[in-house]
Amino acid sequence: MSEKRPITADDLYRMHWVSDPAVSPKNGAVAYIMKAVNDQHGGYTSHIRLISPDGREDTTFTAGEQDASPAWSPDGSRLAFLRKKGDARQVWVMPAHGGEAQAVTELKHGVSAFKWAPDGSALLLRAEAPSADEAVGADSGAQAEKAGKDKQPDEKIIHRIKYKADGAGLWNDRRTHLFVHDLATSACTPVTSGDFDVSSFNWSPDGSRIIYTATHASASFPDPDLRLTNDLFVAERDGGNVRQLTDGRLSIGAIAYTPDGSHILMLADDLNCGFATLTRIYLIPVKAARHAPAMRTSTYSSDTPALAICAREPAVRPSSVKTASTSSCS
């Protein structure tokens, strides 16, 4: 055993971080992200590694410099992930047994998040919507030709309260919306549009509907930037028949359907104790009226499925564990 010594600054460059585990529905193999400091000590690299079903092998699966967000197709035959192409992140897909990854999206401003359709035929994308003079399918490589246009201006007229954010910098006048990308035809169809940003999103179990969260202007808050809460919406796959399912009382995070599609689970809080309010699990019927008191914290008995809870997304899995509600403030 080597002699113990105090940690030094150089030791920080040797650290590695793991995140985003994704379990294959086909054989139980686990894909995850390995992040490390780059050789120049000026940034980070990340790639996907794969742990065999028996846990004995842990191998490199991709060789990208900034790969992220691995997600298996519903049948486990393919792995999708985010990787930069040009100046923007796109969705890449590769076979589960390895091989060459292929970029399947070409959105002008890239993709920030995605989810597989339940039947594996499409991807639900969250991305910055193009401005009026831009096309959804434009080659992201053209972004480099307009680098000067995207530089931060010497001055800027501010029209909204939330004009900048940590990491992103000044607001670029683009809204974040949802798109359905058909993997067979490469057609990319907008699902949402308007003067708002989509946060969380998910598919219904049959793939016919999409749920998402957003903050809209309301009678109480004509300026949505002043709201600390948001709302849950459901729409058809093509973006039609949009319905608001909550009444503005909650700050909603991750969302997911129950397996039978009759209810939606939400990680949310009512800000009853301000920013110290604990997150709770809410269950809301899909067919509930917008202002009906349909929301309640979930309690599952021994003969119903249990909630598998993590900080990112709720999921329902068969079990006999009972999950009880707790106080918002303690």
N, C-alpha and C positions, 0 to 999 in steps of 0.2 A: 504494500500500500504506500502510495506517495505521501510525502509529508504535507500536512495541512499548511496553508498560507492564506493571508488576507486576499480578498478579491481586489482586482485592479480594474482600471478603466478598459484595458485591452480585452479583459475577459468578457465584456459586454458584446464585443464583436463576434464572439463564438457562440452566443446564445441562439437557440432555435425556438420557434413558436409553432404550435399545431392548432388547427381550427377547421371548421366546416366539415365534420365527419358526415359521410353519406353511405348508408348501408345498402348494398345491392339487394333488390327484391328477388333476384334469381338464385344467388348462392351464398349471400351473407358477407361477401367481401366488402371491406370498408375503404372507400376513397377519402382522402383528407388532404388538407393544405399544409405544406411545410414552408415556413417563412424564415429567412435568415438575412443578415446584413450582407450587402454585396462586397465584392473584393476591393472596391474603391472607398469603402466606408462612407459612402455618400447617399445611401438609400437601401432598399430592400429587394430581394428576389423571392419569388414564391413559385412552387410547382406542386403538382399532385403526386402523392404517393399512394400505394395500394397495399393493404394488409390482407393476406389470404384468409379464407373462411376459418381455418383452424388457428389463425393467429401466429403461425410459425414464420411466415415470410412477410417482410416489409420492404417493398421495392419501389423504385422510381417509376412513375407511370407516364408523366409528361416532362418535357424538357424546356418548357416555356420560362421566361424570365419573370412574368407577373401573372401566372394563372390563378384563378380564383373561382369560388362558388361551384364546386362539382355537384352534379345532380344526375342520378341514374334515370334512364327511361323507365316507364312503368313495367316493362317486361325484363328489364335488366340487361338488355342486349347492347345498349349504348350509354356512353357517359357524355354529358354536356357540361361545359364550363365556360367561364369568361376569360378572354385573352385579348390583348391589344392587337389591333390590325391597323397599321398606320397610326393615327393619333387618337383612335377611339376603341373602346372595348366592344368586342362582338362576341356572339355565342359560337363556340366551336363544338363539334361533335366527333367522337371517335368510337370505334368498336370496343366492346367490353374486354375482348381478348388482346387489345393493343393494336397498334398500327398507326397510320397517318391520320392526324386530326384535320378536319375540314371546317372552315368558317361557313356558317349557314345563314348569318345575317350580315347586312351591309347598311345599317342605319347611319344616317349622316352624322349624328352626334353620339353614336354608340348605344350600348345597352347597360343599364345599371343593375338590373335584376331580371330573372326569368323563372318560369315554372313550366314543366311538361304538362301537356294535356293528358287527361286520364287514359286516352287510348294511344298516346304516343305519336299522334299524327301532326301535332302542332306545338308551338311554344307560345306562352303568354309572356310578352315582353314589357318591361317598364323602361321607358326611355324619354329623353327630352324630345318634345315634339318640334318639328322644323318650323321655322318662321314662314311667313306668307310666300316668300320668294324661294323657298327651298322645297325639295322633293324628298319624300320618305325614303325612297330607294336609292338616293344619290350615293356615289362611291365615297366612302369615308376618306380615301386617299386624297380627294380634292381639297380636303381641309387644309392640307399643308400649303396649297397655293393661295389660301386666303388667311395665312397666319397673321399678316398685318392687320386684317380686319378684326381679328379676335383678341388683339392685345388690349390691355387695360387702358382706357382713355386717360388723358391728363385731367379732364373734368367730366362730370356726369351729373345730369339732372335726375334727382331721386323722386320717384312717384309712389313709393310704397314704404311701409314701416320695415318690413323684412327685406332690406336691400342688400344684405350680405350674410354669409354664414361661414363658420369655421371650416377651413379646408377648401371650400368652394370659392371663397372670395366674393366679389361683387356679383349681384344677380345679373344674369346674362339675357334677361327678357324672354327666356324660353320656359315653358311649363312642362312638367313631367306627366306623361300619360301612358295608357296601355295600348298595346298592339297585339294582334294575333298573327303569328307567322306560320303559314302552312309549309311544312317541311317537304311536301311533294311538289308543290308549284312555286315555292318561294314568295307567294303573295303575302303582303303585309297589310293587314286591315286594321284601321284605328278602331278602338273600342270606346275610348273616352276623348273628350275635347272640351275646351273652355278655359276660363280664367281661374284655374285651380290646379293643384298638384296632387297626384295620386301617391299614397304612401304604401300601406299594406295591400296585398291582393292575393286572390286564390281562385281556383276552379271549383265548380260544383262536381260531385262525384261522377255524374254522367257527362260532364263536359259541355252542357248546354247553356250554363250560366256562369257569370263571373261576379265575384264580390270584391269590393275595394273600399278603402277609406280615403276621405278627402275632407277639406275644410272649405265650406261654401259661405258666402255672405248670407246673413239672416236678418230678420227684423231687429233683433237685439244687437247684432254686430254687422252693420252694413259693410265694414271693412274686415274681411276674414283674417287679416294679419293681427287683429287685436284679440282673436279667439284663442283660448288655450285648449279647447276641445275640438273634436272632429266628429264625423258621422260615418256610418256604414251604409253602403249602397250595393244594390244587386242589379245586374243588367243581363240581357241576353248576350250570347256569344258575339253577335255582330254589333253590340252596343245599344241595341234598342230596348224599349220598355224599362227604363231606369226607374228604380224605386229606392227611396230613402227609408232605412229600417230603424234608425235611431233618432232621438229628438234633441241632440246637441248637449246632453248632460255629461257625456263621458269623453275621456281622452283615451282613444283606442289604439292598441298596438297590433300584435299579431292576430290573424283571423283564420278560421278554418271551418269547413263544413263537417257535420257528423256524417258517418258513412252512409246513412240512408237519405241524406240530403234534406231532411226536414228541419234541422236547426243549424245555427251557426254559433261557434264558440269564439269568444273574444277575450284577449288579455287586456284589461282596461281598468281605469280608476276614475272616480267621480270628483277628484280634487277636493274632497271634503276636508282634508287636512293640508291643503295646498300641495306643494311639491313633495311633502313628506307622506302623502297618501300611498298606502300599499296597493300594489296591483292585485286585482281579483279576477276570477274566471266568471264570465257572463255567458249565459245561454239564451239565445233569442230565436223564436220561431221565424222561419223564412217568410211565412204568410202573415206575420204580425202587421198591424196598421202602424203608420209612421209615429203617431203620438200615443199609441197604446202602451200601458205599463207592462210590456211583455218581457223586459229584461229582468233577470234574476241571477243570483250567484248559484253555481251548480253544486248539487249534492247527489252523488251516485251511490246507490245501494249495492249490496253484495251480488245481486243478480243482473246488474247492468254493466256495460263497459266502463273501464276506468280511464281517467285522463292521464296521458303521459305529458308532463309539463316541463318545458324548458324555457329559458329566457327569450327564445326567438319565436317559437311557434307551438301552439297546442295541437295535440293529435289524439285521436281516440283509438285505444288498443284494447283487445279482449283481456280481461283480468277480473279479479274479484276484490280489488282494492277500493275502499271507500274514500272519496274525497269530499271534505266538508268545507263549508264557507267559513270565512274568518272576518273579523272586524276590519274596516277600512283603515283605521289609525293604529292598529296594534297587531 
